[in-house]
Amino acid sequence: MKLLRVGVKGKEKPAILDNNKIKDLSAHVEDFNPNYLNFEIITKLKKIDLKKLPEISNNERIGSCINKPGKFVAIGLNYSDHAKETGLKIPSEPIIFMKAASSISGPNDNILMPKGSTKLDWEIELGFVVGKETKNITEEEAPNHILGYCIVNDVSEREWQIEKMGQWVKGKSGDTFGPIGPYLVTKDEISDINNLNLTLDVNEKRMQSGNTKNMIFNTNFILSYLSKFMSLQPGDLITTGTPAGVGMGMKPPVFLKIGDSIKLAIDNLGNQNSKVVSD
């Protein structure tokens, strides 16, 4: 299933994609938030006759595919080519940081350039959503805890992330620094999560081109690893790192400007189209 949320910001309806038509699920589920992002709800939704659901116009805004996750966890330097372009060593264990949940926005919403920002950058990533209580699980158990997958743009202000004192979180958490979706795609629709192409264009120029097979740590390992340090709950969002081609890795570095357009795509997960505007 391809699950999404549609409508004006703050008033989105839960929906499902059915043969390229958006169908209203609000009579069956309140929202795709931590109270409803679990395997029991997925089983319930699979039994619905989608043909009987009301249709929603394709002209409606698409919001973030999930709402108010308890955690937004990110993995850094998870592609060897990206580690190389940043001049950093390939990590022997996953690098973990957090993004503020308030950074989450819709896949086609404007990206706000904060006041004082000079080094705004892009990162296409595969994200996944936890479907049940998760603590101290093995890598073999991990697939049974993953509800589905989505596109994440891990927007980053590099000066604030790297050159300021402290951890990465301050450069990763600005409002609209976490476009997700358009869809949360349930795992049964993905034949091989370790072989998905990822692409990102800025102003119609290809900047990033990668494949999830080149991740240093795959999704199952990441979830098992995280579960040893923190419990995870239904609805938690984990984003898994980006391939080479970010702006700070170029010589000379290239950063986003007001008016720039960004397009992201991952096989089977849809695409995003954003524009950078002033905050």
N, C-alpha and C positions, 0 to 999 in steps of 0.2 A: 504494500500500500504506500501511496504517496500522500502524506498528511501535511496540511498547511493551515495557516491562519490568515483570514482575509477580512479587510475592512480598514476604516480609519484607525490611526494609532490610539491604542487604549480601549478600542471597542471591536477588536477583531473577533470574527466567528471561526470556530473550528470547522475545517472542511477537508474534503478528500478529492483527489484527482481521479476521474473516471472517464477513460477514453478522451483525454484532453479537455474534458468538461469539469468545472469546479462544482462540487456538490456540497450542500450545507449539512454539517453534522451536528448542529447546535441542539437538535432535539434528542440527541443520543449521548452527547458528552459536553460538559460545560466549557472546557478549554483544554489546551494541551499544556498543562502546568504540572508540577510535581504530584498533585492529587490524582491526575488522570494518565500520567505517562508510565504505565505498567503493563505487564503482559496480560492481565485479566481484561483490561480495557481493549487491548489489541484483539484478543479472542472475541470479545463482544462485537467489535466493529466489523470483523470478518464475516459475521453472520447477517449483516444488513444487506438488503436488496438495494444496491446503489441506484438502480433505475427509478426507484420511488422517491429519491431524495430531491428536494428543491435545488434548482440550478442557480449558481451565482455568476454574475457577469464576469467575463475575463478582463474587463476594464477596471475592476476593483483593485485597490492597493493590496499587495501581498505583504503581510507582516512577518516577523520572525516566526519560524516554524514551531518553536516552543516558547513558553512564557515563564519568566521568573524562576529559572533554575536555582536550586540552593547553592550550587557551585558552578563556576566556569573555570575549569582547570586547563592549563596549556602545557605543551611539551616543546622545549626549545632544541634547536640544532639536531633535528631528527632525520635529516637527509645529509649524507656525507658531502655532496656537492655544495650544499648551503653552508655547512661548517667550513669547508675549504674557502668559499668566497668571502667569508667573514674573517678569515685568518685565525680561526680557533680550532683547537684539537677536537677530533671526533670523540664524543662522550662515551665513556665506558658504561654509564648508567643514564637513564632518562633525566634530563634537566626539567624540573618542574617549576612553574610559576602560576600565578592566578591572574585572571582578568576580572574586573568588576562586572557583576551581572548587569549593572546599569549601562554597560557599554553596548549591550545587545540592541540591534536594530533590524529592520527588514532588509531583504536582499537587494532591493532596488531603491532604498531610501538614500538621500544625500548623506555623504560623509562630511562631518563638520571639521574644518581645520581650526583648532583652538587658537585663541589669541596668544601670540608669542611663539607659535610653532614654526620651525624652519626646516625640519627634517622628517616630514610625514612620509611613511613608507607603506607598502602593500605586502601581503603574504597570503597566498591561497593555501588552504589546508583542508584536510578531511577531518570532520568532526563526528563524534558518536555520542549517543545518549544512553545513559544507564536505565535499565528497566526494572531493577529490584534491589533490595538491600544488599550491599556488597562489602565484605570485609574479609581480609586474609584468604582470598581465593587463589587457586592455581591458574596457570595459563590455560590449562585444558578446560577449566570450568568457566573461563571468561566469556566464551560465546553465548552461554546461557544467561548472561547478565546484560548483554548489549541489546537494546531495543531497536535501534536504527541509526542511520547515518545522514549527514548533511554537509553542505559546503559552509566553510567559515572563512571570512577574510580577517586575519589577525592584524588589523591596522595598527601601526606602531609609530610613535614619535621617537626617533632614534636618539636625539639629543637627551630627551628626558629619560629614555630607557638606559642609555650607556654612559653618557657624560655627566649626568647628575649623580649625587650620592645616593646609595641605597639600592633597592632591588628593582627588577625590571617592571614591576607592576605599574609604576607611575607613568611609564611610557606606553602602556598597553590598555589603559582603562578609560580613556576619554569617552564621552558620549559619542555614540555611533562608531566606536572602534571595534565593534563586533557584529558586522552583518552576518546573519545566518539564514540558511534556506536557499531556495524557496521551499523545499520540501524536507520533511523528515521521512526518509525512505526506510521502511522496515527491512530487516536483514534478509528476509526470505526473497526479496527482489534483487539481491546482489549475489551473483554467482561466484565471484571471487573478489573479495575486498582487497586482496593483495595484488590486484592487477587493474587499477583504475587510472586513467589518464587525467592529469590536472593541467589546466592552462589559465593564464592570466594575461590580459592585454591592457595597456594604458594608451589611450588615444589611438586605438586600433593597431598598435604595435605590440607584437608578442614579446612579453618580458619573461614569463615563466612557463616552462613546459616540463612536466615530470610525470612520474608514475609511482603509485603507492608500493610497488614491488621494491622500490629503492629506499624505503624507510629503514632506518637502522633498527628501530624497535617497532614491531607491528602492534595493531590495536589490542590483541589478546594479551601480549606481554605488558603493554602499557597499563591496561586495567588491572591485571594481577599485581603489577609493581605498585601502583597507586594504592591498592587496597591494603597493602602492608603498612602504610603510613597514615591513612585516614579511611574512615568508612565513607561509602558513597551511597547515595539514595536515589530512588526513581526521579528522573528528570534532570539529574546532574549532567552537564555538558563537558566533554573533554575534546580538545582540539589537538591534533597530532603532529604539528610541525610543517614546515614548508620546504619545497625544493629550491634550487638555485634560481637566481634571477631577480632578487630583491634590489631595490634602488641603492641601498647602502653598499652593496657588493660590486657595483659598477665602478669603472675607472674612467673619468671621475664619477663620484656618486651622483645619482639622479633622484630627486625627491618630488613628491606630488605638489602641484600648484592649484590655485583656485581655478575651476573650470575644467580640470582634467576629468576624463571619463575612464572608468575601470570596468572591465568585463571578466568574469570568472566562470569557469565551467569544469565540472568533473563528470566523468562517464556515469550515466544513470541517475545522477543527483540534480540535474538541471543546471541553471546558470544564474548569475547575478549581474546586474548592470547599475553601477553607482556613479555619482558625480560629486566632485569635491567642491564644497561651498564654504564661505566664511561663517564662523560661529557667531 
